[in-house]
């Protein structure tokens, strides 16, 4: 059997260098795949799997996709987390000796996509890299290749914080060293669902030192260059559009861990994962793609600096105060395309003429936007306008060079305007005049021969020709034309004069197309010189877009400007949940106040299910976040401190991937808050302890409240169904009871959604079950049991409702109440006062002799029930 063919040897050699990618191997008009690539691609892309002769290996799997439609197939694979290596012919087959030379010209990965059809225009496409410094410290580097932005952050408190930080941004792919470790790799893939890639080079490159000039630490630079080495290895082209790396000083921003971001539904909803129903959905009134991405960045990192926050308030207020000017800005911004990604495509080399027209149209709007900003009363908005550079020279160059409606392809001509280049005009003139001469020749030949159907045509094989139908051949003078081709119904001819003109026209057209491509590249390279100013302009336009969006949503929803308090007091009047009030169609949202003065740290919130406890808690957190990104807030008035962190434990969910139960997730999230929070933090804990037995849960809930009250002092909203905890208000000075009002009317519960001082009187659980339309017989039995429990009857049944409580090490603590009564009885006897009767004394003796450690919880309660019954008889 024959050995591997030279072509297959070439394929296997290249494939060995890209084992973790699909190799799109160019053969003619197709990208072909073989072996495992073919089998897997056929499944993923739903294309036909065939086979071919593999030499000694027999027939091997094979599939392919057409070159002209490959982008859609590549998009499908990349969106599913795969990598695609594009292998092209890099030499002319006509001059190749043996197998045509082929090389991988680009590795397309989820984090390095540049093709516009593969991108969400309102979403950044971040590639991240992790560089460990030691067991606790890590450097995270980010890059969005489409916009050129790069940044680094220093994590100092362990790998869990690395995961939380990465969760905070739309990361599609993470580059890690091969030595990171399986446990950490699993944590990344399970928690973040990203593609992992490997890069061990992290040495600094002198030629790109300008990118890291602003970084002080060597570790930060190495962290970025790990990512940069990966980009160089996969993209194999210029990346001149990369901006200098920004250092993310995490201490300057509110920390939002992955639990809080998920539970508060900042970017997407928890259950469906869509934008609708999230805070982003409410706030996004931007009109440009880059503005939408900018808003997400602000939401990811709320500010801590009061001056920066106040500056944003001033700008939003400036837009609010001048409606007509704001609407003019909005309309102008609608004509501004994605300057960030256009600049990236220019530098990357995949920009086309239509992209440059979009750039020109965007630049045409900048002077208008600058002029409108000058008419605002707000000094901050005037200042924004004064720093905008319109880049008029770029606009004029594009206006003079590129046609207004060019084709998509840059290699087929018809891109450049007449008058831009003299030589191009000469070629075009020759081609146009030649075609005019041919049209005139056709008319002249018809007149001279009397053949009205005579025509002059063109095809790529024979060039220009004169065609005469066979029915008219007798009208042709002998020897007038030279026969070129015979058809079934016609003859085609040529003349020396026509051949001469053909050469002139075709040469002019060919030279014109080549020259147009060269001129287009020249224009693109000149635009490339303005990458930095274009990126700065994009930043300014996107900032304007977010600010006008804040003003628009604030006016639409009657938001108010908050005040930043220097102390830790919260005073929100008429606060509302920004998302819930938007999705409520028929009902009116009930606003509520929240007043937590400096001396109040904890609100203990009671009330029935469905009454609005969780909504109230969330709206406090969302109001704080909105305030610290610079937006106005849903309230009549709001005075808020600056929170350094927000922690939330709201809702119940298993983490099946990690093998963690609902209760374990609850405890992990609670622990994260308790170990990370400071007195400047905001903590939301909803129904802590409900995932375990009544006694365990109540004990944990009370301990957590006490720990926060005594050790952390963070502003905390703690909702619970354990009404026994409301007694803590007597012993914890910085805790206040509040409840959500509900009233019973004609046997039904009416939720008033109003927060009032004091504890709730009951939970209305059976009423809620009625609303859920549980069977009537079940509800009747539940009411019967409830009455028995409230009267202290049917203790065994009560025990079946509870899980095993923890048993203390000493039973003395459990008997302290009864022992105290026994001592009191003996004191009364000594004083000559009446004591318990003999039967009561016998009960106490039995109680004293009980070995509680040998009893299970149900047996213990049964014994207590029996002894209590003896006392009552």
C-alpha positions in Angstrom: 0.0 0.0 0.0 1.2 3.5 -0.8 2.7 5.8 1.8 1.3 9.2 2.7 1.0 11.5 -0.2 3.1 14.7 -0.1 0.0 16.8 0.4 -1.1 14.7 3.4 2.4 14.8 4.8 2.2 18.6 4.6 -1.2 18.6 6.3 -0.1 16.4 9.2 3.1 18.4 9.8 1.1 21.6 10.1 -1.7 20.0 12.1 0.9 18.8 14.7 1.5 22.5 15.5 -2.2 23.2 16.1 -3.5 20.2 17.9 -6.2 22.2 19.9 -7.7 23.8 16.8 -9.6 22.8 13.7 -7.2 23.1 10.7 -8.9 24.7 7.7 -6.5 23.5 5.0 -6.9 25.3 1.7 -7.4 23.1 -1.4 -8.6 25.1 -4.4 -12.0 26.7 -3.6 -12.4 24.7 -0.4 -11.1 24.4 3.2 -10.6 20.7 3.8 -10.4 18.9 7.2 -9.1 15.3 7.8 -9.0 12.6 10.5 -10.5 13.7 13.9 -11.0 17.3 12.7 -13.3 16.0 9.9 -15.3 13.7 12.1 -15.9 16.4 14.8 -16.5 19.3 12.3 -19.1 17.2 10.4 -21.0 16.8 13.7 -20.7 20.5 14.8 -21.3 22.0 11.4 -23.8 19.4 10.2 -22.0 18.8 6.9 -21.3 15.7 5.0 -18.5 13.4 6.2 -16.7 11.7 3.3 -13.3 10.0 3.0 -10.3 9.8 0.8 -7.3 7.5 0.3 -4.9 7.9 3.2 -2.1 5.7 1.8 -0.9 3.1 4.4 -3.7 4.2 6.7 -6.4 3.2 4.2 -9.3 5.6 3.8 -9.4 8.5 6.2 -12.4 10.8 7.2 -12.6 14.0 5.3 -15.0 17.0 5.0 -14.8 20.5 3.7 -16.5 23.9 3.4 -16.5 26.3 0.5 -13.9 29.1 0.8 -16.5 31.8 -0.2 -18.9 30.8 2.6 -16.3 29.8 5.3 -17.0 32.7 7.6 -20.3 31.4 8.7 -18.8 28.0 9.5 -15.9 29.6 11.4 -18.3 31.7 13.3 -20.3 28.6 14.4 -17.2 26.9 15.7 -15.7 29.9 17.5 -19.1 30.6 19.2 -19.0 27.1 20.6 -15.6 27.7 22.1 -13.4 26.1 19.5 -10.3 27.5 17.7 -9.8 27.6 13.9 -6.4 27.7 12.2 -6.6 29.2 8.7 -4.0 27.5 6.5 -3.6 29.2 3.1 -1.5 28.7 0.0 1.4 31.2 0.3 2.9 30.7 -3.2 1.6 30.8 -6.7 0.6 27.3 -7.9 1.8 28.2 -11.4 5.4 28.5 -10.2 5.4 26.0 -7.4 7.6 23.0 -7.6 5.9 20.0 -6.1 3.4 20.6 -3.4 2.3 24.2 -3.1 3.7 25.8 0.1 1.0 26.4 2.8 1.2 28.1 6.2 -1.3 29.0 8.9 -1.9 32.7 8.4 -4.2 33.2 11.4 -5.5 31.4 14.5 -9.0 32.5 15.2 -10.0 31.9 18.8 -13.0 33.1 20.9 -10.9 35.9 22.4 -9.2 37.1 19.2 -12.2 37.4 16.8 -11.9 40.4 14.5 -14.6 39.6 11.9 -17.6 41.9 12.5 -20.2 39.2 11.8 -18.8 37.2 14.7 -19.0 40.0 17.3 -21.8 41.5 19.4 -21.5 45.2 18.6 -22.6 46.1 22.1 -20.3 43.7 23.9 -16.5 43.8 24.4 -14.7 40.6 23.3 -12.0 40.2 26.0 -9.1 37.9 26.0 -7.6 37.5 29.5 -4.3 36.1 30.8 -3.4 34.9 34.3 0.1 35.1 35.7 0.7 33.7 39.2 3.2 35.6 41.4 2.8 33.3 44.4 0.0 31.3 46.0 -2.0 34.4 46.9 -1.0 36.9 44.3 -1.9 36.9 40.6 -1.8 39.3 37.7 -4.7 39.4 35.3 -4.2 41.1 31.9 -7.1 42.0 29.5 -7.2 42.8 25.9 -10.0 43.5 23.4 -8.3 43.1 20.0 -11.2 44.7 18.3 -10.8 48.0 20.1 -7.1 47.8 21.1 -7.7 48.4 24.8 -5.5 46.6 27.3 -5.4 46.6 31.1 -3.9 44.7 34.0 -5.1 44.1 37.6 -3.2 42.8 40.6 -5.1 40.3 42.8 -3.6 39.9 46.2 -6.1 37.7 48.1 -6.2 34.3 46.4 -7.5 32.5 43.4 -11.2 32.9 44.3 -10.8 36.6 43.9 -9.2 35.9 40.5 -12.4 34.0 39.4 -14.6 36.8 40.8 -12.6 39.5 38.9 -12.8 37.5 35.6 -16.5 37.0 36.1 -16.9 40.7 36.3 -16.0 41.1 32.6 -17.2 39.5 29.3 -14.1 37.2 29.0 -14.3 34.6 26.2 -10.9 33.1 26.5 -8.2 32.9 29.2 -4.5 32.4 28.5 -2.7 30.6 31.4 0.7 29.1 32.0 0.9 25.3 31.6 1.9 25.1 35.2 -1.2 26.7 36.7 -2.6 23.4 38.0 -5.5 21.2 37.2 -7.6 22.3 40.1 -7.4 26.0 39.1 -8.1 25.1 35.5 -11.2 23.2 36.5 -12.4 26.1 38.6 -12.0 28.4 35.6 -13.8 26.2 33.1 -16.6 25.3 35.5 -17.3 28.7 36.9 -16.7 30.8 33.9 -17.3 28.5 30.9 -14.4 29.9 28.9 -11.9 28.5 26.4 -8.5 27.9 28.0 -5.2 28.5 26.0 -1.6 28.1 27.1 1.3 30.5 26.8 4.5 30.2 28.9 6.5 33.1 27.4 6.3 36.2 29.5 9.6 38.0 28.8 9.4 41.7 28.1 9.8 42.8 24.5 11.8 46.0 24.0 10.1 46.9 20.7 6.8 47.1 22.6 8.0 48.7 25.8 5.9 51.8 25.0 2.8 49.7 25.7 3.8 49.1 29.4 5.5 52.5 30.2 2.7 53.3 32.7 3.2 50.1 34.7 5.6 50.3 37.7 5.9 46.7 38.7 7.8 44.1 36.7 5.1 41.5 37.5 2.4 43.7 35.9 4.5 43.9 32.7 5.2 40.2 32.6 1.4 39.6 33.0 0.7 41.7 30.0 3.4 40.2 27.9 2.2 36.7 28.4 -1.0 37.9 26.8 0.9 39.8 24.1 3.1 36.8 23.2 -0.1 34.8 22.7 -1.6 37.5 20.4 1.6 37.6 18.3 1.7 33.8 18.0 -1.9 33.5 16.9 -2.5 36.6 14.8 0.7 36.9 12.8 0.2 40.5 11.8 0.5 44.1 12.9 -1.2 45.2 16.1 -0.3 48.9 16.0 -3.7 49.8 17.3 -3.0 48.4 20.8 -3.3 51.2 23.3 -0.9 51.6 26.2 -1.8 49.2 29.0 -4.0 50.7 31.8 -3.5 49.7 35.4 -6.8 48.9 37.1 -6.4 50.1 40.6 -9.1 47.8 42.2 -9.1 49.9 45.4 -10.6 52.8 43.4 -13.7 50.9 42.5 -16.6 49.2 44.3 -16.0 45.5 44.5 -18.8 43.3 43.0 -18.0 39.7 43.3 -19.5 37.0 41.0 -22.3 36.2 43.6 -23.4 39.8 43.8 -23.3 40.5 40.1 -25.3 37.3 39.5 -27.8 37.8 42.4 -28.5 41.4 41.6 -28.9 40.7 37.9 -26.8 43.6 36.8 -26.0 42.5 33.3 -28.3 39.6 32.7 -31.1 37.8 34.5 -30.2 34.8 36.7 -32.7 32.3 35.2 -32.8 33.1 31.5 -29.5 34.8 31.1 -30.9 37.5 28.8 -30.5 41.3 29.0 -34.2 42.0 29.5 -35.0 42.3 33.2 -31.5 43.3 34.2 -30.3 46.7 35.5 -28.4 47.1 32.2 -31.7 46.7 30.3 -33.2 49.6 32.3 -30.2 51.9 32.1 -29.1 51.4 28.5 -30.4 54.4 26.6 -27.2 54.7 24.5 -27.5 55.1 20.7 -24.0 53.9 19.7 -22.4 50.4 20.0 -19.3 51.9 21.7 -21.6 53.7 24.1 -23.3 50.5 25.0 -19.9 48.8 25.7 -18.8 51.9 27.8 -21.9 51.7 29.9 -21.1 48.0 30.8 -17.6 49.1 31.9 -19.1 51.6 34.2 -21.5 49.1 35.6 -18.6 46.6 36.1 -16.7 49.2 38.2 -18.7 51.7 40.2 -16.6 54.6 41.5 -15.4 55.2 45.0 -14.0 58.8 44.5 -16.7 61.3 45.5 -15.3 64.0 43.2 -15.5 61.7 40.2 -19.0 60.7 41.1 -20.1 64.3 41.5 -18.6 65.3 38.2 -20.8 62.7 36.5 -23.8 63.9 38.3 -23.1 67.4 37.1 -22.8 66.2 33.5 -26.0 64.2 33.7 -27.8 67.2 35.3 -26.5 69.4 32.5 -28.1 67.1 29.9 -31.3 66.9 32.0 -31.7 70.7 32.2 -31.6 71.2 28.4 -33.9 68.8 26.7 -33.8 70.0 23.1 -30.0 70.2 23.1 -29.8 66.7 24.6 -32.1 65.4 21.8 -29.9 67.1 19.2 -26.8 65.3 20.7 -28.7 62.0 20.6 -29.7 62.4 17.0 -26.1 63.4 16.0 -24.7 60.4 17.9 -27.0 58.0 15.9 -25.0 58.8 12.8 -21.7 58.0 14.6 -20.5 54.5 13.8 -18.3 52.3 16.0 -15.1 54.4 15.9 -13.3 52.0 18.3 -13.7 49.0 16.1 -13.2 50.9 12.9 -9.8 52.1 14.2 -9.0 48.6 15.2 -9.8 47.2 11.7 -7.7 49.9 10.1 -4.7 49.0 12.2 -5.4 45.3 11.8 -5.5 45.5 8.1 -9.0 44.1 7.5 -10.8 47.3 6.9 -12.7 47.8 3.6 -13.8 50.9 1.7 -17.3 50.8 3.2 -15.7 50.9 6.7 -13.8 54.0 5.7 -17.0 55.6 4.5 -18.6 54.9 7.9 -15.5 56.6 9.4 -16.0 59.6 7.2 -19.7 59.9 8.0 -18.9 59.6 11.7 -16.2 62.3 11.5 -18.7 64.5 9.6 -20.9 64.6 12.8 -18.2 65.6 15.2 -18.1 69.4 14.5 -21.9 69.4 15.0 -21.6 67.6 18.3 -18.8 69.9 19.4 -20.9 73.0 18.6 -24.0 71.7 20.4 -22.0 71.0 23.6 -20.8 74.6 23.5 -24.4 75.8 23.9 -24.9 73.9 27.3 -24.9 75.9 30.5 -23.0 73.1 32.3 -19.3 73.9 32.5 -18.5 70.2 32.6 -20.3 69.6 29.3 -18.6 72.6 27.8 -15.3 71.2 29.0 -16.1 67.9 27.3 -16.8 69.7 24.0 -13.7 71.8 24.2 -11.4 68.7 24.3 -12.9 67.1 21.3 -10.7 67.1 18.2 -12.8 66.7 15.0 -9.9 65.3 12.9 -10.9 67.4 9.9 -7.9 66.3 7.9 -8.9 62.7 8.1 -12.4 63.6 7.0 -11.1 65.6 4.0 -8.7 62.9 2.9 -11.5 60.3 2.9 -14.0 62.6 1.3 -11.5 63.3 -1.6 -10.5 59.6 -2.1 -13.2 57.0 -1.5 -16.4 56.8 -3.5 -19.6 57.2 -1.5 -20.9 53.8 -2.4 -17.9 51.5 -2.9 -18.1 47.7 -3.3 -17.3 45.4 -0.4 -14.2 43.9 -2.1 -11.1 46.1 -2.2 -9.5 44.2 -5.1 -12.1 44.6 -7.9 -11.9 48.4 -8.5 -14.5 51.2 -8.4 -13.2 52.4 -5.0 -11.5 55.7 -5.7 -13.1 58.9 -6.8 -12.3 60.6 -10.2 -9.8 63.3 -9.8 -7.9 61.8 -6.8 -5.0 60.4 -8.9 -3.9 61.5 -12.4 -2.7 58.1 -13.6 -5.9 56.5 -12.5 -7.9 59.1 -14.4 -5.9 58.3 -17.5 -6.6 54.6 -17.3 -10.3 55.3 -16.7 -10.4 57.7 -19.6 -8.7 55.1 -21.9 -11.2 52.4 -20.8 -14.2 54.7 -21.1 -13.1 56.1 -24.5 -12.3 52.6 -25.8 -15.8 51.4 -24.8 -17.3 54.5 -26.5 -15.3 53.8 -29.6 -16.6 50.2 -29.6 -20.2 51.4 -29.3 -19.6 53.8 -32.2 -18.0 51.0 -34.2 -21.1 48.8 -33.7 -23.3 51.5 -35.1 -21.0 52.2 -38.0 -20.8 48.5 -39.0 -24.5 48.1 -38.8 -25.0 51.1 -41.2 -22.3 49.9 -43.6 -23.4 46.3 -43.8 -27.1 46.8 -43.5 -27.2 44.1 -40.7 -29.3 45.7 -37.9 -28.8 42.7 -35.6 -25.0 42.9 -35.8 -23.5 43.4 -32.3 -20.1 43.7 -30.6 -19.7 41.5 -27.5 -17.1 40.4 -25.0 -16.1 37.4 -23.1 -13.0 36.5 -21.0 -11.9 33.7 -23.4 -12.1 35.4 -26.8 -12.2 39.1 -25.8 -14.1 41.5 -28.0 -15.8 40.1 -31.1 -18.3 41.1 -33.9 -21.3 38.7 -34.0 -23.5 38.1 -37.1 -26.3 35.6 -37.3 -26.1 33.0 -40.0 -29.2 34.3 -41.6 -27.4 37.6 -42.4 -24.0 36.2 -43.5 -24.8 36.7 -47.1 -24.9 40.4 -46.5 -21.3 40.5 -45.4 -18.7 41.7 -48.0 -16.1 39.1 -48.7 -13.0 39.5 -46.5 -14.4 42.3 -44.4 -13.8 40.5 -41.1 -11.5 37.7 -39.8 -13.4 34.6 -38.5 -12.9 34.0 -34.8 -15.5 31.5 -33.6 -18.4 29.5 -35.1 -21.6 29.1 -33.1 -24.8 27.1 -33.9 -26.7 30.2 -35.1 -24.0 32.8 -35.6 -20.4 33.5 -36.6 -18.0 35.7 -34.6 -15.4 37.9 -36.2 -12.5 40.1 -35.3 -10.7 43.0 -37.0 -7.1 44.3 -36.4 -8.5 47.7 -35.3 -10.9 46.0 -32.8 -8.1 43.9 -31.5 -5.9 47.0 -30.9 -8.7 48.7 -29.0 -9.3 45.5 -26.9 -5.7 45.5 -25.8 -5.9 49.2 -24.8 -9.2 48.8 -22.9 -8.2 45.6 -21.0 -4.8 46.9 -20.1 -6.4 50.1 -18.8 -8.9 48.2 -16.8 -6.3 45.8 -15.3 -3.9 48.6 -14.5 -6.8 50.7 -13.1 -7.9 47.9 -10.7 -4.3 47.3 -9.5 -3.7 51.1 -9.0 -7.0 51.5 -7.1 -6.0 48.8 -4.7 -2.6 50.4 -4.1 -4.3 53.8 -3.6 -6.7 52.3 -1.2 -3.9 50.8 0.9 -2.2 54.2 0.8 -5.3 55.9 2.2 -5.7 53.2 4.8 -2.1 53.6 5.9 -2.6 57.4 6.3 -5.7 56.8 8.4 -3.6 54.4 10.5 -1.4 57.3 11.5 -4.4 58.8 13.3 -5.2 55.6 15.3 -4.5 57.2 18.7 -6.6 60.4 18.1 -9.4 58.2 16.7 -9.3 56.1 19.8 -9.4 59.2 22.0 -12.3 60.5 20.0 -14.1 57.2 20.4 -13.7 57.4 24.2 -15.1 60.9 24.2 -18.1 60.0 22.0 -18.9 56.9 24.1 -18.7 58.8 27.4 -21.1 61.4 25.9 -23.4 58.6 24.9 -23.6 57.1 28.3 -24.1 60.4 30.1 -27.0 61.5 27.8 -28.4 58.0 28.3 -28.3 58.5 32.1 -30.1 61.8 31.6 -32.7 60.3 29.3 -33.5 57.3 31.6 -33.6 59.6 34.6 -36.1 61.9 33.0 -38.2 59.1 31.7 -38.4 57.3 35.1 -38.3 60.4 37.4 -35.0 59.5 39.0 -33.4 62.1 41.3 -29.9 63.2 42.0 -28.5 61.5 45.1 -26.3 63.2 47.7 -23.1 61.6 48.9 -22.9 61.5 52.7 -19.5 61.6 54.4 -20.7 59.3 57.2 -22.4 55.9 57.0 -26.0 57.0 57.2 -28.6 56.0 54.5 -31.7 58.2 54.0 -33.7 57.2 50.9 -37.3 58.6 50.7 -39.7 56.9 48.3 -37.1 54.4 47.0 -38.1 52.1 44.1 -36.7 49.0 42.4 -35.6 50.3 39.0 -36.2 47.0 37.2 -39.4 45.8 39.0 -41.2 49.1 38.4 -40.4 48.8 34.6 -41.7 45.2 34.2 -44.9 45.8 36.3 -47.6 46.5 33.7 -50.9 46.6 35.6 -49.8 47.2 39.2 -48.3 50.3 40.7 -45.0 49.9 42.4 -45.1 50.7 46.1 -42.2 53.0 47.0 -40.5 52.6 50.4 -38.1 54.6 52.6 -34.9 53.3 54.0 -33.5 55.2 57.0 -30.4 53.7 58.6 -28.6 56.3 60.6 -24.9 56.1 61.7 -25.9 54.2 64.8 -27.9 51.5 62.9 -26.0 48.7 61.2 -28.6 46.0 60.8 -32.2 45.9 59.5 -33.8 42.6 60.5 -36.6 42.2 58.0 -39.6 39.9 58.7 -42.8 39.4 56.7 -44.5 36.7 54.6 -43.2 35.2 51.3 -44.1 37.3 48.2 -44.5 40.4 50.3 -41.5 42.1 48.8 -38.6 41.6 51.2 -36.1 40.5 48.5 -37.3 43.3 46.2 -36.7 45.9 49.0 -33.2 44.5 49.7 -32.2 44.5 46.1 -33.5 48.0 45.4 -31.2 49.3 48.2 -28.2 47.6 46.5 -29.1 48.7 43.0 -29.7 52.3 44.2 -26.2 52.3 45.7 -24.7 50.9 42.5 -26.5 53.4 40.3 -25.4 56.2 42.5 -21.8 55.2 42.3 -21.7 54.9 38.5 -22.9 58.4 38.3 -26.6 57.9 37.4 -29.5 59.4 39.2 -31.6 57.0 41.3 -35.2 55.9 41.6 -36.3 57.8 44.7 -37.9 61.1 45.8 -34.6 61.9 47.5 -31.5 59.9 48.4 -28.6 60.4 50.8 -26.1 57.6 50.5 -22.6 56.8 51.7 -20.0 55.4 49.4 -19.9 51.6 49.7 -16.6 49.9 49.0 -18.3 46.5 48.4 -21.7 45.0 48.0 -22.4 41.4 49.1 -25.6 39.6 48.4 -27.1 36.3 49.3 -30.5 36.3 47.7 -32.3 33.3 46.3 -31.5 29.6 46.5 -29.7 27.6 43.8 -27.7 24.4 43.7 -24.3 24.4 42.0 -24.5 21.0 40.5 -21.3 21.4 38.4 -19.3 21.8 41.6 -21.4 19.2 43.5 -22.6 21.8 46.0 -26.1 21.8 47.5 -28.3 24.8 47.9 -27.3 25.1 51.6 -23.6 24.8 50.8 -23.9 27.6 48.2 -25.7 29.6 50.8 -22.9 29.1 53.4 -20.2 29.8 50.9 -21.7 33.1 49.8 -22.4 34.0 53.4 -18.8 33.2 54.3 -17.5 35.3 51.4 -19.4 38.3 52.8 -18.3 37.8 56.4 -14.7 37.4 55.6 -14.4 40.2 53.0 -16.8 42.9 54.2 -15.7 46.1 56.0 -17.7 48.7 57.9 -18.0 50.6 54.6 -19.7 47.6 52.9 -23.3 46.8 52.2 -24.5 43.2 52.9 -27.8 41.7 51.8 -28.6 38.3 53.4 -32.0 36.7 52.5 -33.4 33.8 54.5 -30.1 32.5 55.8 -30.4 29.1 57.4 -33.5 27.8 55.6 -31.6 25.1 53.8 -31.1 23.0 57.0 -33.1 22.1 60.1 -35.0 24.6 62.0 -32.7 24.7 65.0 -29.5 24.6 63.0 -30.8 27.3 60.7 -32.0 29.6 63.5 -28.7 29.2 65.3 -26.7 30.0 62.3 -28.9 33.0 61.4 -28.6 34.5 64.9 -24.8 33.9 65.0 -24.3 35.6 61.6 -26.4 38.6 62.7 -24.4 38.8 65.9 -21.1 38.5 64.1 -21.9 41.3 61.7 -23.2 43.5 64.5 -20.2 42.9 66.8 -17.3 42.5 64.4 -18.0 44.0 60.9 -20.5 46.9 61.4 -21.4 46.9 57.7 -24.8 48.2 56.7 -26.8 45.0 56.6 -30.3 44.0 55.5 -31.1 40.6 56.9 -34.5 39.0 56.1 -35.7 36.0 57.9 -38.7 33.8 58.7 -37.3 33.0 62.1 -39.5 35.4 64.1 -37.7 34.4 67.3 -34.7 36.5 66.0 -36.7 39.7 66.4 -35.9 39.5 70.1 -32.3 40.5 69.2 -33.5 44.1 69.0 -33.5 44.1 72.8 -29.8 43.0 73.1 -28.2 44.4 69.9 -28.2 48.2 70.1 -27.4 48.7 66.4 -30.2 46.4 65.1 -33.7 47.5 64.2 -36.7 45.3 63.4 -38.7 46.2 60.3 -41.4 44.3 58.5 -43.3 44.2 55.3 -47.0 44.8 55.9 -49.6 42.2 55.0 -53.2 42.1 56.2 -55.7 39.3 56.3 -59.0 40.1 54.7 -61.9 37.5 54.5 -59.5 34.6 54.9 -57.1 35.9 52.3 -53.8 37.7 52.7 -53.3 41.1 51.1 -49.7 42.1 50.5 -49.3 45.9 51.0 -45.5 45.9 50.1 -44.9 48.6 52.7 -41.9 48.5 55.0 -42.8 49.5 58.6 -40.9 49.5 61.9 -41.2 46.5 64.2 -41.5 42.8 63.7 -44.2 41.0 61.6 -46.8 39.2 63.6 -47.1 36.1 61.5 -45.7 34.5 58.2 -49.0 33.8 56.4 -47.4 30.8 54.9 -50.7 28.9 54.4 -52.2 32.0 52.8 -49.4 32.0 50.2 -50.0 28.3 49.6 -53.6 29.2 48.8 -52.5 31.7 46.3 -50.4 28.8 44.7 -53.7 26.9 44.5 -52.6 23.8 46.5 -55.3 21.2 47.0 -58.1 22.2 49.4 -57.8 19.1 51.5 -54.0 19.7 51.9 -54.6 23.3 53.0 -57.3 22.3 55.5 -54.9 19.7 57.0 -52.2 22.4 57.2 -54.5 24.8 59.1 -55.4 22.0 61.5 -51.8 21.2 62.2 -50.9 24.9 62.6 -53.5 25.2 65.4 -52.1 22.2 67.1 -48.5 23.5 66.9 -49.5 26.9 68.2 -51.3 25.2 71.2 -48.2 23.1 71.9 -50.0 19.8 71.0 -49.0 16.9 68.8 -45.3 17.3 69.5 -44.3 14.1 67.6 -45.8 15.5 64.5 -44.1 18.8 65.1 -40.8 16.9 65.3 -41.3 15.4 61.9 -41.4 18.9 60.5 -37.8 19.6 61.8 -34.5 18.0 61.1 -32.0 17.0 63.7 -30.7 19.9 65.8 -27.2 20.1 67.0 -26.6 18.6 70.5 -24.5 20.7 72.8 -21.6 19.1 74.6 -23.2 19.5 78.0 -26.8 19.0 78.9 -26.6 21.5 81.7 -27.1 24.4 79.3 -30.3 22.8 78.0 -31.6 22.2 81.6 -30.6 25.6 83.0 -34.1 26.8 83.0 -35.4 23.7 84.9 -32.4 23.6 87.3 -33.0 27.2 88.2 -36.6 26.3 89.0 -35.4 23.5 91.3 -33.1 25.8 93.2 -35.9 28.3 93.6 -38.1 25.5 95.0 -35.5 24.5 97.6 -35.0 28.2 98.6 -38.8 28.5 99.1 -38.8 25.3 101.4 -36.0 26.8 103.5 -38.0 30.0 103.9 -41.2 28.1 104.9 -43.0 29.0 101.7 -45.1 26.5 99.7 -43.1 24.6 97.2 -44.0 22.3 94.3 -46.0 19.2 95.2 -44.5 15.8 95.2 -45.6 15.0 91.7 -43.8 18.1 90.4 -40.7 17.2 92.4 -40.8 13.7 90.8 -40.9 15.2 87.3 -37.9 17.4 88.0 -36.0 14.3 89.3 -36.8 12.4 86.1 -35.7 15.4 84.1 -32.5 15.6 86.0 -31.7 12.0 85.4 -32.4 12.1 81.6 -29.3 11.3 79.5 -29.9 13.6 76.6 -26.8 12.5 74.7 -28.3 9.0 74.4 -31.5 10.3 72.9 -32.2 11.4 69.3 -34.0 14.7 68.9 -37.5 13.1 68.5 -37.0 10.9 71.5 -35.9 13.9 73.5 -38.9 16.0 72.5 -41.3 13.0 73.3 -39.8 12.8 76.8 -40.2 16.5 77.4 -43.8 16.3 76.0 -44.6 13.4 78.4 -43.1 15.2 81.4 -44.9 18.4 80.5 -48.2 16.5 80.3 -47.7 15.1 83.8 -47.2 18.6 85.1 -50.4 19.8 83.5 -52.6 16.9 84.6 
